[in-house]
Amino acid sequence: MTARSVAATRIRYTKAEAAQQLSISARSLDRLREQGRIIARVDGGRVYFDHSELVSYAKSCPAEGDE
């Protein structure tokens, strides 16, 4: 199994990992969460972001030229 296939099977990410996946800062991710534009889950007091939520957010951003 390659590193790429392992990453494709992950279902959740920590805040730092999620921010890295979206190529934004952790603070920007916090702002998106506060605005309700991305939803996090809490498990054992820790905050996680589902892979599907990251994909949904990324697809909701306008494409270049659509602005």
MOGIFEN-V555452 format. One record per backbone hydrogen bond with DSSP energy under -0.5 kcal/mol. NH is the residue of the N-H (numbers start at 1). CO is the residue of the C=O. If there is no record, write none. Layout:
BEGIN
NH/CO, NH/CO
END
This chain:
BEGIN
6/2, 7/3, 8/4, 9/5, 9/6, 10/6, 10/7, 13/49, 15/47, 18/14, 19/15, 20/16, 21/17, 22/18, 23/19, 23/20, 24/19, 29/25, 30/26, 31/27, 32/28, 33/29, 34/30, 35/31, 36/33, 37/32, 38/32, 41/48, 43/46, 46/43, 48/41, 49/13, 51/11, 54/50, 55/51, 56/52, 57/53, 58/54, 59/55, 60/56, 60/57, 61/57, 61/58, 66/63
END
